[in-house]
Amino acid sequence: MFKVIPKGINRLDIEMSGKLNAEDMKIALDELVSKSKNIENGKMLYEVIDFHLPSLGAIRIEFSRLPEM
């Protein structure tokens, strides 16, 4: 699970738990990009509940999106 929750005008809270596969990672990054679009000099709070390493496919998706991040 990967949730992005806007908190105010310049902060996002991110909750992560479980293992992300390639499709989950694509959805999560799309949500992160969408919700952070108009934020400059913002802040993020990460809450890692039960973290497992993402699948290789998910890591590949994440690295392919690094320039956009």
mmCIF file as Biopython writes it, N, C-alpha, C and O atoms, coordinates in Angstrom:
data_model
#
loop_
_atom_site.group_PDB
_atom_site.id
_atom_site.type_symbol
_atom_site.label_atom_id
_atom_site.label_alt_id
_atom_site.label_comp_id
_atom_site.label_asym_id
_atom_site.label_entity_id
_atom_site.label_seq_id
_atom_site.pdbx_PDB_ins_code
_atom_site.Cartn_x
_atom_site.Cartn_y
_atom_site.Cartn_z
_atom_site.occupancy
_atom_site.B_iso_or_equiv
_atom_site.auth_seq_id
_atom_site.auth_asym_id
_atom_site.pdbx_PDB_model_num
ATOM 1   N N  . MET A ? 1  ? 0.836  -1.167 0.000   1.0 0.0 1  A 1 
ATOM 2   C CA . MET A ? 1  ? 0.000  0.000  0.000   1.0 0.0 1  A 1 
ATOM 3   C C  . MET A ? 1  ? 0.887  1.239  0.000   1.0 0.0 1  A 1 
ATOM 4   O O  . MET A ? 1  ? 1.923  1.272  0.664   1.0 0.0 1  A 1 
ATOM 5   N N  . PHE A ? 2  ? 0.485  2.225  -0.727  1.0 0.0 2  A 1 
ATOM 6   C CA . PHE A ? 2  ? 1.199  3.493  -0.822  1.0 0.0 2  A 1 
ATOM 7   C C  . PHE A ? 2  ? 0.134  4.572  -0.921  1.0 0.0 2  A 1 
ATOM 8   O O  . PHE A ? 2  ? -0.567 4.661  -1.929  1.0 0.0 2  A 1 
ATOM 9   N N  . LYS A ? 3  ? 0.008  5.390  0.113   1.0 0.0 3  A 1 
ATOM 10  C CA . LYS A ? 3  ? -0.992 6.450  0.115   1.0 0.0 3  A 1 
ATOM 11  C C  . LYS A ? 3  ? -0.299 7.797  0.206   1.0 0.0 3  A 1 
ATOM 12  O O  . LYS A ? 3  ? 0.657  7.966  0.962   1.0 0.0 3  A 1 
ATOM 13  N N  . VAL A ? 4  ? -0.790 8.759  -0.574  1.0 0.0 4  A 1 
ATOM 14  C CA . VAL A ? 4  ? -0.283 10.128 -0.548  1.0 0.0 4  A 1 
ATOM 15  C C  . VAL A ? 4  ? -1.427 11.020 -0.061  1.0 0.0 4  A 1 
ATOM 16  O O  . VAL A ? 4  ? -2.487 11.091 -0.684  1.0 0.0 4  A 1 
ATOM 17  N N  . ILE A ? 5  ? -1.190 11.698 1.066   1.0 0.0 5  A 1 
ATOM 18  C CA . ILE A ? 5  ? -2.233 12.498 1.689   1.0 0.0 5  A 1 
ATOM 19  C C  . ILE A ? 5  ? -1.758 13.949 1.788   1.0 0.0 5  A 1 
ATOM 20  O O  . ILE A ? 5  ? -0.809 14.235 2.519   1.0 0.0 5  A 1 
ATOM 21  N N  . PRO A ? 6  ? -2.406 14.875 1.059   1.0 0.0 6  A 1 
ATOM 22  C CA . PRO A ? 6  ? -2.034 16.295 1.173   1.0 0.0 6  A 1 
ATOM 23  C C  . PRO A ? 6  ? -2.351 16.820 2.576   1.0 0.0 6  A 1 
ATOM 24  O O  . PRO A ? 6  ? -3.425 16.561 3.117   1.0 0.0 6  A 1 
ATOM 25  N N  . LYS A ? 7  ? -1.411 17.554 3.149   1.0 0.0 7  A 1 
ATOM 26  C CA . LYS A ? 7  ? -1.582 18.186 4.465   1.0 0.0 7  A 1 
ATOM 27  C C  . LYS A ? 7  ? -1.166 19.641 4.324   1.0 0.0 7  A 1 
ATOM 28  O O  . LYS A ? 7  ? 0.024  19.949 4.376   1.0 0.0 7  A 1 
ATOM 29  N N  . GLY A ? 8  ? -2.099 20.516 4.152   1.0 0.0 8  A 1 
ATOM 30  C CA . GLY A ? 8  ? -1.786 21.924 3.966   1.0 0.0 8  A 1 
ATOM 31  C C  . GLY A ? 8  ? -1.351 22.207 2.544   1.0 0.0 8  A 1 
ATOM 32  O O  . GLY A ? 8  ? -1.518 21.377 1.650   1.0 0.0 8  A 1 
ATOM 33  N N  . ILE A ? 9  ? -0.786 23.400 2.345   1.0 0.0 9  A 1 
ATOM 34  C CA . ILE A ? 9  ? -0.445 23.825 0.981   1.0 0.0 9  A 1 
ATOM 35  C C  . ILE A ? 9  ? 0.936  23.355 0.529   1.0 0.0 9  A 1 
ATOM 36  O O  . ILE A ? 9  ? 1.226  23.389 -0.667  1.0 0.0 9  A 1 
ATOM 37  N N  . ASN A ? 10 ? 1.804  22.912 1.463   1.0 0.0 10 A 1 
ATOM 38  C CA . ASN A ? 10 ? 3.153  22.538 1.039   1.0 0.0 10 A 1 
ATOM 39  C C  . ASN A ? 10 ? 3.652  21.251 1.684   1.0 0.0 10 A 1 
ATOM 40  O O  . ASN A ? 10 ? 4.860  21.059 1.823   1.0 0.0 10 A 1 
ATOM 41  N N  . ARG A ? 11 ? 2.740  20.369 2.078   1.0 0.0 11 A 1 
ATOM 42  C CA . ARG A ? 11 ? 3.175  19.129 2.718   1.0 0.0 11 A 1 
ATOM 43  C C  . ARG A ? 11 ? 2.348  17.952 2.230   1.0 0.0 11 A 1 
ATOM 44  O O  . ARG A ? 11 ? 1.136  18.049 2.038   1.0 0.0 11 A 1 
ATOM 45  N N  . LEU A ? 12 ? 3.044  16.833 2.035   1.0 0.0 12 A 1 
ATOM 46  C CA . LEU A ? 12 ? 2.404  15.567 1.721   1.0 0.0 12 A 1 
ATOM 47  C C  . LEU A ? 12 ? 2.818  14.543 2.768   1.0 0.0 12 A 1 
ATOM 48  O O  . LEU A ? 12 ? 3.991  14.455 3.128   1.0 0.0 12 A 1 
ATOM 49  N N  . ASP A ? 13 ? 1.859  13.776 3.251   1.0 0.0 13 A 1 
ATOM 50  C CA . ASP A ? 13 ? 2.154  12.636 4.112   1.0 0.0 13 A 1 
ATOM 51  C C  . ASP A ? 13 ? 2.064  11.390 3.246   1.0 0.0 13 A 1 
ATOM 52  O O  . ASP A ? 13 ? 1.131  11.227 2.460   1.0 0.0 13 A 1 
ATOM 53  N N  . ILE A ? 14 ? 3.047  10.517 3.403   1.0 0.0 14 A 1 
ATOM 54  C CA . ILE A ? 14 ? 3.095  9.302  2.606   1.0 0.0 14 A 1 
ATOM 55  C C  . ILE A ? 14 ? 3.109  8.110  3.549   1.0 0.0 14 A 1 
ATOM 56  O O  . ILE A ? 14 ? 3.946  8.028  4.448   1.0 0.0 14 A 1 
ATOM 57  N N  . GLU A ? 15 ? 2.176  7.187  3.340   1.0 0.0 15 A 1 
ATOM 58  C CA . GLU A ? 15 ? 2.115  5.961  4.131   1.0 0.0 15 A 1 
ATOM 59  C C  . GLU A ? 15 ? 2.482  4.789  3.232   1.0 0.0 15 A 1 
ATOM 60  O O  . GLU A ? 15 ? 1.940  4.635  2.137   1.0 0.0 15 A 1 
ATOM 61  N N  . MET A ? 16 ? 3.408  3.966  3.709   1.0 0.0 16 A 1 
ATOM 62  C CA . MET A ? 16 ? 3.835  2.791  2.943   1.0 0.0 16 A 1 
ATOM 63  C C  . MET A ? 16 ? 3.717  1.558  3.822   1.0 0.0 16 A 1 
ATOM 64  O O  . MET A ? 16 ? 4.061  1.580  5.004   1.0 0.0 16 A 1 
ATOM 65  N N  . SER A ? 17 ? 3.222  0.482  3.222   1.0 0.0 17 A 1 
ATOM 66  C CA . SER A ? 17 ? 3.210  -0.799 3.918   1.0 0.0 17 A 1 
ATOM 67  C C  . SER A ? 17 ? 3.141  -1.908 2.878   1.0 0.0 17 A 1 
ATOM 68  O O  . SER A ? 17 ? 2.647  -1.714 1.767   1.0 0.0 17 A 1 
ATOM 69  N N  . GLY A ? 18 ? 3.638  -3.052 3.256   1.0 0.0 18 A 1 
ATOM 70  C CA . GLY A ? 18 ? 3.607  -4.197 2.361   1.0 0.0 18 A 1 
ATOM 71  C C  . GLY A ? 18 ? 4.635  -4.103 1.247   1.0 0.0 18 A 1 
ATOM 72  O O  . GLY A ? 18 ? 5.563  -3.296 1.302   1.0 0.0 18 A 1 
ATOM 73  N N  . LYS A ? 19 ? 4.454  -4.936 0.239   1.0 0.0 19 A 1 
ATOM 74  C CA . LYS A ? 19 ? 5.384  -4.998 -0.892  1.0 0.0 19 A 1 
ATOM 75  C C  . LYS A ? 19 ? 4.718  -4.415 -2.134  1.0 0.0 19 A 1 
ATOM 76  O O  . LYS A ? 19 ? 3.567  -4.729 -2.438  1.0 0.0 19 A 1 
ATOM 77  N N  . LEU A ? 20 ? 5.452  -3.563 -2.847  1.0 0.0 20 A 1 
ATOM 78  C CA . LEU A ? 20 ? 4.934  -2.981 -4.087  1.0 0.0 20 A 1 
ATOM 79  C C  . LEU A ? 20 ? 5.431  -3.773 -5.289  1.0 0.0 20 A 1 
ATOM 80  O O  . LEU A ? 20 ? 6.617  -4.090 -5.383  1.0 0.0 20 A 1 
ATOM 81  N N  . ASN A ? 21 ? 4.518  -4.093 -6.211  1.0 0.0 21 A 1 
ATOM 82  C CA . ASN A ? 21 ? 4.939  -4.673 -7.483  1.0 0.0 21 A 1 
ATOM 83  C C  . ASN A ? 21 ? 4.980  -3.551 -8.524  1.0 0.0 21 A 1 
ATOM 84  O O  . ASN A ? 21 ? 4.738  -2.390 -8.193  1.0 0.0 21 A 1 
ATOM 85  N N  . ALA A ? 22 ? 5.281  -3.887 -9.758  1.0 0.0 22 A 1 
ATOM 86  C CA . ALA A ? 22 ? 5.460  -2.866 -10.801 1.0 0.0 22 A 1 
ATOM 87  C C  . ALA A ? 22 ? 4.201  -2.029 -10.998 1.0 0.0 22 A 1 
ATOM 88  O O  . ALA A ? 22 ? 4.292  -0.806 -11.113 1.0 0.0 22 A 1 
ATOM 89  N N  . GLU A ? 23 ? 3.039  -2.654 -11.039 1.0 0.0 23 A 1 
ATOM 90  C CA . GLU A ? 23 ? 1.791  -1.905 -11.254 1.0 0.0 23 A 1 
ATOM 91  C C  . GLU A ? 23 ? 1.484  -0.996 -10.067 1.0 0.0 23 A 1 
ATOM 92  O O  . GLU A ? 23 ? 1.069  0.148  -10.248 1.0 0.0 23 A 1 
ATOM 93  N N  . ASP A ? 24 ? 1.690  -1.511 -8.849  1.0 0.0 24 A 1 
ATOM 94  C CA . ASP A ? 24 ? 1.486  -0.685 -7.649  1.0 0.0 24 A 1 
ATOM 95  C C  . ASP A ? 24 ? 2.412  0.527  -7.661  1.0 0.0 24 A 1 
ATOM 96  O O  . ASP A ? 24 ? 1.994  1.631  -7.311  1.0 0.0 24 A 1 
ATOM 97  N N  . MET A ? 25 ? 3.674  0.327  -8.063  1.0 0.0 25 A 1 
ATOM 98  C CA . MET A ? 25 ? 4.650  1.415  -8.082  1.0 0.0 25 A 1 
ATOM 99  C C  . MET A ? 25 ? 4.238  2.476  -9.097  1.0 0.0 25 A 1 
ATOM 100 O O  . MET A ? 25 ? 4.347  3.671  -8.825  1.0 0.0 25 A 1 
ATOM 101 N N  . LYS A ? 26 ? 3.767  2.045  -10.266 1.0 0.0 26 A 1 
ATOM 102 C CA . LYS A ? 26 ? 3.330  3.002  -11.277 1.0 0.0 26 A 1 
ATOM 103 C C  . LYS A ? 26 ? 2.184  3.859  -10.748 1.0 0.0 26 A 1 
ATOM 104 O O  . LYS A ? 26 ? 2.191  5.079  -10.917 1.0 0.0 26 A 1 
ATOM 105 N N  . ILE A ? 27 ? 1.208  3.232  -10.113 1.0 0.0 27 A 1 
ATOM 106 C CA . ILE A ? 27 ? 0.068  3.952  -9.549  1.0 0.0 27 A 1 
ATOM 107 C C  . ILE A ? 27 ? 0.525  4.904  -8.449  1.0 0.0 27 A 1 
ATOM 108 O O  . ILE A ? 27 ? 0.082  6.052  -8.392  1.0 0.0 27 A 1 
ATOM 109 N N  . ALA A ? 28 ? 1.412  4.427  -7.575  1.0 0.0 28 A 1 
ATOM 110 C CA . ALA A ? 28 ? 1.905  5.245  -6.459  1.0 0.0 28 A 1 
ATOM 111 C C  . ALA A ? 28 ? 2.656  6.477  -6.960  1.0 0.0 28 A 1 
ATOM 112 O O  . ALA A ? 28 ? 2.447  7.579  -6.454  1.0 0.0 28 A 1 
ATOM 113 N N  . LEU A ? 29 ? 3.529  6.295  -7.951  1.0 0.0 29 A 1 
ATOM 114 C CA . LEU A ? 29 ? 4.292  7.430  -8.470  1.0 0.0 29 A 1 
ATOM 115 C C  . LEU A ? 29 ? 3.401  8.404  -9.222  1.0 0.0 29 A 1 
ATOM 116 O O  . LEU A ? 29 ? 3.612  9.615  -9.153  1.0 0.0 29 A 1 
ATOM 117 N N  . ASP A ? 30 ? 2.403  7.887  -9.943  1.0 0.0 30 A 1 
ATOM 118 C CA . ASP A ? 30 ? 1.440  8.779  -10.607 1.0 0.0 30 A 1 
ATOM 119 C C  . ASP A ? 30 ? 0.721  9.641  -9.577  1.0 0.0 30 A 1 
ATOM 120 O O  . ASP A ? 30 ? 0.535  10.840 -9.782  1.0 0.0 30 A 1 
ATOM 121 N N  . GLU A ? 31 ? 0.319  9.025  -8.472  1.0 0.0 31 A 1 
ATOM 122 C CA . GLU A ? 31 ? -0.372 9.762  -7.415  1.0 0.0 31 A 1 
ATOM 123 C C  . GLU A ? 31 ? 0.553  10.795 -6.776  1.0 0.0 31 A 1 
ATOM 124 O O  . GLU A ? 31 ? 0.137  11.922 -6.509  1.0 0.0 31 A 1 
ATOM 125 N N  . LEU A ? 32 ? 1.806  10.412 -6.530  1.0 0.0 32 A 1 
ATOM 126 C CA . LEU A ? 32 ? 2.761  11.340 -5.929  1.0 0.0 32 A 1 
ATOM 127 C C  . LEU A ? 32 ? 3.010  12.539 -6.835  1.0 0.0 32 A 1 
ATOM 128 O O  . LEU A ? 32 ? 3.021  13.676 -6.364  1.0 0.0 32 A 1 
ATOM 129 N N  . VAL A ? 33 ? 3.209  12.301 -8.119  1.0 0.0 33 A 1 
ATOM 130 C CA . VAL A ? 33 ? 3.440  13.389 -9.076  1.0 0.0 33 A 1 
ATOM 131 C C  . VAL A ? 33 ? 2.208  14.289 -9.157  1.0 0.0 33 A 1 
ATOM 132 O O  . VAL A ? 33 ? 2.333  15.513 -9.153  1.0 0.0 33 A 1 
ATOM 133 N N  . SER A ? 34 ? 1.038  13.697 -9.230  1.0 0.0 34 A 1 
ATOM 134 C CA . SER A ? 34 ? -0.198 14.463 -9.341  1.0 0.0 34 A 1 
ATOM 135 C C  . SER A ? 34 ? -0.423 15.355 -8.124  1.0 0.0 34 A 1 
ATOM 136 O O  . SER A ? 34 ? -0.753 16.532 -8.267  1.0 0.0 34 A 1 
ATOM 137 N N  . LYS A ? 35 ? -0.248 14.802 -6.943  1.0 0.0 35 A 1 
ATOM 138 C CA . LYS A ? 35 ? -0.545 15.556 -5.725  1.0 0.0 35 A 1 
ATOM 139 C C  . LYS A ? 35 ? 0.558  16.534 -5.335  1.0 0.0 35 A 1 
ATOM 140 O O  . LYS A ? 35 ? 0.337  17.399 -4.488  1.0 0.0 35 A 1 
ATOM 141 N N  . SER A ? 36 ? 1.732  16.414 -5.931  1.0 0.0 36 A 1 
ATOM 142 C CA . SER A ? 36 ? 2.825  17.340 -5.610  1.0 0.0 36 A 1 
ATOM 143 C C  . SER A ? 36 ? 3.062  18.364 -6.717  1.0 0.0 36 A 1 
ATOM 144 O O  . SER A ? 36 ? 4.004  19.152 -6.637  1.0 0.0 36 A 1 
ATOM 145 N N  . LYS A ? 37 ? 2.233  18.361 -7.729  1.0 0.0 37 A 1 
ATOM 146 C CA . LYS A ? 37 ? 2.426  19.185 -8.917  1.0 0.0 37 A 1 
ATOM 147 C C  . LYS A ? 37 ? 2.658  20.668 -8.600  1.0 0.0 37 A 1 
ATOM 148 O O  . LYS A ? 37 ? 3.559  21.274 -9.179  1.0 0.0 37 A 1 
ATOM 149 N N  . ASN A ? 38 ? 1.888  21.256 -7.718  1.0 0.0 38 A 1 
ATOM 150 C CA . ASN A ? 38 ? 1.975  22.694 -7.465  1.0 0.0 38 A 1 
ATOM 151 C C  . ASN A ? 38 ? 2.728  23.038 -6.182  1.0 0.0 38 A 1 
ATOM 152 O O  . ASN A ? 38 ? 2.644  24.168 -5.702  1.0 0.0 38 A 1 
ATOM 153 N N  . ILE A ? 39 ? 3.451  22.090 -5.633  1.0 0.0 39 A 1 
ATOM 154 C CA . ILE A ? 39 ? 4.182  22.334 -4.388  1.0 0.0 39 A 1 
ATOM 155 C C  . ILE A ? 39 ? 5.629  22.697 -4.719  1.0 0.0 39 A 1 
ATOM 156 O O  . ILE A ? 39 ? 6.290  22.009 -5.497  1.0 0.0 39 A 1 
ATOM 157 N N  . GLU A ? 40 ? 6.109  23.779 -4.120  1.0 0.0 40 A 1 
ATOM 158 C CA . GLU A ? 40 ? 7.515  24.166 -4.226  1.0 0.0 40 A 1 
ATOM 159 C C  . GLU A ? 40 ? 8.070  24.296 -2.819  1.0 0.0 40 A 1 
ATOM 160 O O  . GLU A ? 40 ? 7.398  24.809 -1.925  1.0 0.0 40 A 1 
ATOM 161 N N  . ASN A ? 41 ? 9.297  23.831 -2.624  1.0 0.0 41 A 1 
ATOM 162 C CA . ASN A ? 41 ? 9.938  23.866 -1.305  1.0 0.0 41 A 1 
ATOM 163 C C  . ASN A ? 41 ? 9.048  23.229 -0.250  1.0 0.0 41 A 1 
ATOM 164 O O  . ASN A ? 41 ? 8.929  23.732 0.867   1.0 0.0 41 A 1 
ATOM 165 N N  . GLY A ? 42 ? 8.429  22.120 -0.619  1.0 0.0 42 A 1 
ATOM 166 C CA . GLY A ? 42 ? 7.504  21.441 0.273   1.0 0.0 42 A 1 
ATOM 167 C C  . GLY A ? 42 ? 8.192  20.468 1.215   1.0 0.0 42 A 1 
ATOM 168 O O  . GLY A ? 42 ? 9.416  20.335 1.227   1.0 0.0 42 A 1 
ATOM 169 N N  . LYS A ? 43 ? 7.376  19.801 1.991   1.0 0.0 43 A 1 
ATOM 170 C CA . LYS A ? 43 ? 7.841  18.834 2.971   1.0 0.0 43 A 1 
ATOM 171 C C  . LYS A ? 43 ? 7.065  17.542 2.788   1.0 0.0 43 A 1 
ATOM 172 O O  . LYS A ? 43 ? 5.919  17.546 2.337   1.0 0.0 43 A 1 
ATOM 173 N N  . MET A ? 44 ? 7.715  16.420 3.151   1.0 0.0 44 A 1 
ATOM 174 C CA . MET A ? 44 ? 7.060  15.121 3.123   1.0 0.0 44 A 1 
ATOM 175 C C  . MET A ? 44 ? 7.305  14.424 4.449   1.0 0.0 44 A 1 
ATOM 176 O O  . MET A ? 44 ? 8.397  14.488 5.014   1.0 0.0 44 A 1 
ATOM 177 N N  . LEU A ? 45 ? 6.276  13.765 4.927   1.0 0.0 45 A 1 
ATOM 178 C CA . LEU A ? 45 ? 6.388  12.925 6.104   1.0 0.0 45 A 1 
ATOM 179 C C  . LEU A ? 45 ? 6.103  11.499 5.656   1.0 0.0 45 A 1 
ATOM 180 O O  . LEU A ? 45 ? 5.022  11.207 5.145   1.0 0.0 45 A 1 
ATOM 181 N N  . TYR A ? 46 ? 7.076  10.613 5.847   1.0 0.0 46 A 1 
ATOM 182 C CA . TYR A ? 46 ? 6.920  9.212  5.480   1.0 0.0 46 A 1 
ATOM 183 C C  . TYR A ? 46 ? 6.577  8.401  6.719   1.0 0.0 46 A 1 
ATOM 184 O O  . TYR A ? 46 ? 7.233  8.527  7.753   1.0 0.0 46 A 1 
ATOM 185 N N  . GLU A ? 47 ? 5.557  7.574  6.613   1.0 0.0 47 A 1 
ATOM 186 C CA . GLU A ? 47 ? 5.243  6.630  7.670   1.0 0.0 47 A 1 
ATOM 187 C C  . GLU A ? 47 ? 5.359  5.234  7.070   1.0 0.0 47 A 1 
ATOM 188 O O  . GLU A ? 47 ? 4.562  4.841  6.219   1.0 0.0 47 A 1 
ATOM 189 N N  . VAL A ? 48 ? 6.359  4.496  7.526   1.0 0.0 48 A 1 
ATOM 190 C CA . VAL A ? 48 ? 6.596  3.146  7.033   1.0 0.0 48 A 1 
ATOM 191 C C  . VAL A ? 48 ? 6.036  2.186  8.072   1.0 0.0 48 A 1 
ATOM 192 O O  . VAL A ? 48 ? 6.563  2.073  9.178   1.0 0.0 48 A 1 
ATOM 193 N N  . ILE A ? 49 ? 4.964  1.500  7.704   1.0 0.0 49 A 1 
ATOM 194 C CA . ILE A ? 49 ? 4.245  0.654  8.655   1.0 0.0 49 A 1 
ATOM 195 C C  . ILE A ? 49 ? 4.818  -0.759 8.664   1.0 0.0 49 A 1 
ATOM 196 O O  . ILE A ? 49 ? 5.207  -1.255 9.722   1.0 0.0 49 A 1 
ATOM 197 N N  . ASP A ? 50 ? 4.877  -1.403 7.535   1.0 0.0 50 A 1 
ATOM 198 C CA . ASP A ? 50 ? 5.384  -2.772 7.420   1.0 0.0 50 A 1 
ATOM 199 C C  . ASP A ? 50 ? 6.036  -2.881 6.057   1.0 0.0 50 A 1 
ATOM 200 O O  . ASP A ? 50 ? 5.397  -3.285 5.086   1.0 0.0 50 A 1 
ATOM 201 N N  . PHE A ? 51 ? 7.306  -2.522 5.982   1.0 0.0 51 A 1 
ATOM 202 C CA . PHE A ? 51 ? 7.969  -2.368 4.690   1.0 0.0 51 A 1 
ATOM 203 C C  . PHE A ? 51 ? 8.643  -3.657 4.237   1.0 0.0 51 A 1 
ATOM 204 O O  . PHE A ? 51 ? 9.308  -4.340 5.016   1.0 0.0 51 A 1 
ATOM 205 N N  . HIS A ? 52 ? 8.458  -3.968 2.971   1.0 0.0 52 A 1 
ATOM 206 C CA . HIS A ? 52 ? 9.161  -5.055 2.288   1.0 0.0 52 A 1 
ATOM 207 C C  . HIS A ? 52 ? 9.795  -4.446 1.052   1.0 0.0 52 A 1 
ATOM 208 O O  . HIS A ? 52 ? 9.253  -3.500 0.481   1.0 0.0 52 A 1 
ATOM 209 N N  . LEU A ? 53 ? 10.920 -4.968 0.637   1.0 0.0 53 A 1 
ATOM 210 C CA . LEU A ? 53 ? 11.547 -4.456 -0.583  1.0 0.0 53 A 1 
ATOM 211 C C  . LEU A ? 53 ? 10.600 -4.603 -1.758  1.0 0.0 53 A 1 
ATOM 212 O O  . LEU A ? 53 ? 9.931  -5.628 -1.888  1.0 0.0 53 A 1 
ATOM 213 N N  . PRO A ? 54 ? 10.532 -3.591 -2.619  1.0 0.0 54 A 1 
ATOM 214 C CA . PRO A ? 54 ? 9.682  -3.691 -3.810  1.0 0.0 54 A 1 
ATOM 215 C C  . PRO A ? 54 ? 10.212 -4.771 -4.755  1.0 0.0 54 A 1 
ATOM 216 O O  . PRO A ? 54 ? 11.380 -5.151 -4.685  1.0 0.0 54 A 1 
ATOM 217 N N  . SER A ? 55 ? 9.349  -5.253 -5.628  1.0 0.0 55 A 1 
ATOM 218 C CA . SER A ? 55 ? 9.777  -6.230 -6.629  1.0 0.0 55 A 1 
ATOM 219 C C  . SER A ? 55 ? 10.746 -5.557 -7.601  1.0 0.0 55 A 1 
ATOM 220 O O  . SER A ? 55 ? 10.821 -4.330 -7.665  1.0 0.0 55 A 1 
ATOM 221 N N  . LEU A ? 56 ? 11.486 -6.370 -8.353  1.0 0.0 56 A 1 
ATOM 222 C CA . LEU A ? 56 ? 12.426 -5.820 -9.336  1.0 0.0 56 A 1 
ATOM 223 C C  . LEU A ? 56 ? 11.702 -4.971 -10.376 1.0 0.0 56 A 1 
ATOM 224 O O  . LEU A ? 56 ? 12.224 -3.948 -10.818 1.0 0.0 56 A 1 
ATOM 225 N N  . GLY A ? 57 ? 10.512 -5.390 -10.764 1.0 0.0 57 A 1 
ATOM 226 C CA . GLY A ? 57 ? 9.725  -4.608 -11.717 1.0 0.0 57 A 1 
ATOM 227 C C  . GLY A ? 57 ? 9.366  -3.248 -11.160 1.0 0.0 57 A 1 
ATOM 228 O O  . GLY A ? 57 ? 9.388  -2.249 -11.880 1.0 0.0 57 A 1 
ATOM 229 N N  . ALA A ? 58 ? 9.033  -3.205 -9.869  1.0 0.0 58 A 1 
ATOM 230 C CA . ALA A ? 58 ? 8.693  -1.930 -9.228  1.0 0.0 58 A 1 
ATOM 231 C C  . ALA A ? 58 ? 9.910  -1.020 -9.160  1.0 0.0 58 A 1 
ATOM 232 O O  . ALA A ? 58 ? 9.792  0.186  -9.378  1.0 0.0 58 A 1 
ATOM 233 N N  . ILE A ? 59 ? 11.061 -1.573 -8.863  1.0 0.0 59 A 1 
ATOM 234 C CA . ILE A ? 59 ? 12.291 -0.778 -8.816  1.0 0.0 59 A 1 
ATOM 235 C C  . ILE A ? 59 ? 12.613 -0.222 -10.195 1.0 0.0 59 A 1 
ATOM 236 O O  . ILE A ? 59 ? 13.037 0.927  -10.319 1.0 0.0 59 A 1 
ATOM 237 N N  . ARG A ? 60 ? 12.415 -1.027 -11.227 1.0 0.0 60 A 1 
ATOM 238 C CA . ARG A ? 60 ? 12.657 -0.579 -12.600 1.0 0.0 60 A 1 
ATOM 239 C C  . ARG A ? 60 ? 11.730 0.596  -12.942 1.0 0.0 60 A 1 
ATOM 240 O O  . ARG A ? 60 ? 12.169 1.574  -13.548 1.0 0.0 60 A 1 
ATOM 241 N N  . ILE A ? 61 ? 10.463 0.503  -12.560 1.0 0.0 61 A 1 
ATOM 242 C CA . ILE A ? 61 ? 9.512  1.603  -12.804 1.0 0.0 61 A 1 
ATOM 243 C C  . ILE A ? 61 ? 9.973  2.859  -12.072 1.0 0.0 61 A 1 
ATOM 244 O O  . ILE A ? 61 ? 9.947  3.955  -12.633 1.0 0.0 61 A 1 
ATOM 245 N N  . GLU A ? 62 ? 10.394 2.697  -10.819 1.0 0.0 62 A 1 
ATOM 246 C CA . GLU A ? 62 ? 10.824 3.853  -10.030 1.0 0.0 62 A 1 
ATOM 247 C C  . GLU A ? 62 ? 12.037 4.536  -10.667 1.0 0.0 62 A 1 
ATOM 248 O O  . GLU A ? 62 ? 12.065 5.760  -10.792 1.0 0.0 62 A 1 
ATOM 249 N N  . PHE A ? 63 ? 13.030 3.754  -11.065 1.0 0.0 63 A 1 
ATOM 250 C CA . PHE A ? 63 ? 14.223 4.343  -11.689 1.0 0.0 63 A 1 
ATOM 251 C C  . PHE A ? 63 ? 13.881 5.017  -13.018 1.0 0.0 63 A 1 
ATOM 252 O O  . PHE A ? 63 ? 14.480 6.037  -13.356 1.0 0.0 63 A 1 
ATOM 253 N N  . SER A ? 64 ? 12.945 4.476  -13.764 1.0 0.0 64 A 1 
ATOM 254 C CA . SER A ? 64 ? 12.584 5.095  -15.043 1.0 0.0 64 A 1 
ATOM 255 C C  . SER A ? 64 ? 11.894 6.433  -14.843 1.0 0.0 64 A 1 
ATOM 256 O O  . SER A ? 64 ? 11.877 7.260  -15.755 1.0 0.0 64 A 1 
ATOM 257 N N  . ARG A ? 65 ? 11.324 6.662  -13.664 1.0 0.0 65 A 1 
ATOM 258 C CA . ARG A ? 65 ? 10.598 7.895  -13.386 1.0 0.0 65 A 1 
ATOM 259 C C  . ARG A ? 65 ? 11.445 8.919  -12.612 1.0 0.0 65 A 1 
ATOM 260 O O  . ARG A ? 65 ? 10.954 10.010 -12.323 1.0 0.0 65 A 1 
ATOM 261 N N  . LEU A ? 66 ? 12.685 8.602  -12.275 1.0 0.0 66 A 1 
ATOM 262 C CA . LEU A ? 66 ? 13.524 9.492  -11.485 1.0 0.0 66 A 1 
ATOM 263 C C  . LEU A ? 66 ? 13.643 10.901 -12.070 1.0 0.0 66 A 1 
ATOM 264 O O  . LEU A ? 66 ? 13.545 11.866 -11.312 1.0 0.0 66 A 1 
ATOM 265 N N  . PRO A ? 67 ? 13.851 11.066 -13.382 1.0 0.0 67 A 1 
ATOM 266 C CA . PRO A ? 67 ? 13.946 12.438 -13.904 1.0 0.0 67 A 1 
ATOM 267 C C  . PRO A ? 67 ? 12.698 13.263 -13.627 1.0 0.0 67 A 1 
ATOM 268 O O  . PRO A ? 67 ? 12.792 14.472 -13.417 1.0 0.0 67 A 1 
ATOM 269 N N  . GLU A ? 68 ? 11.542 12.631 -13.624 1.0 0.0 68 A 1 
ATOM 270 C CA . GLU A ? 68 ? 10.279 13.326 -13.377 1.0 0.0 68 A 1 
ATOM 271 C C  . GLU A ? 68 ? 10.142 13.706 -11.901 1.0 0.0 68 A 1 
ATOM 272 O O  . GLU A ? 68 ? 9.496  14.700 -11.568 1.0 0.0 68 A 1 
ATOM 273 N N  . MET A ? 69 ? 10.740 12.926 -11.037 1.0 0.0 69 A 1 
ATOM 274 C CA . MET A ? 69 ? 10.634 13.169 -9.603  1.0 0.0 69 A 1 
ATOM 275 C C  . MET A ? 69 ? 11.448 14.377 -9.248  1.0 0.0 69 A 1 
ATOM 276 O O  . MET A ? 69 ? 11.501 14.765 -8.081  1.0 0.0 69 A 1 
#
